[in-house]
């Protein structure tokens, strides 16, 4: 009974995901990830404490 239940859940999730992707404006995960990484990098560069060697 467990394999039928897991296959049903996987199949239902796949069909639902395809339906949503075709009928709604779903954002690209790759673009969202890249923009989040860029913002994190900029935040880190601006707010990082200076190293003791860099202080004049």
Buried (B, 14 or more C-beta within 10 A) or exposed (E): EEEEEEEEEEEEEEEEEEEEEEEEEEEEEEEEEEEEEEEEEEEEEEEEEEEEEEEE
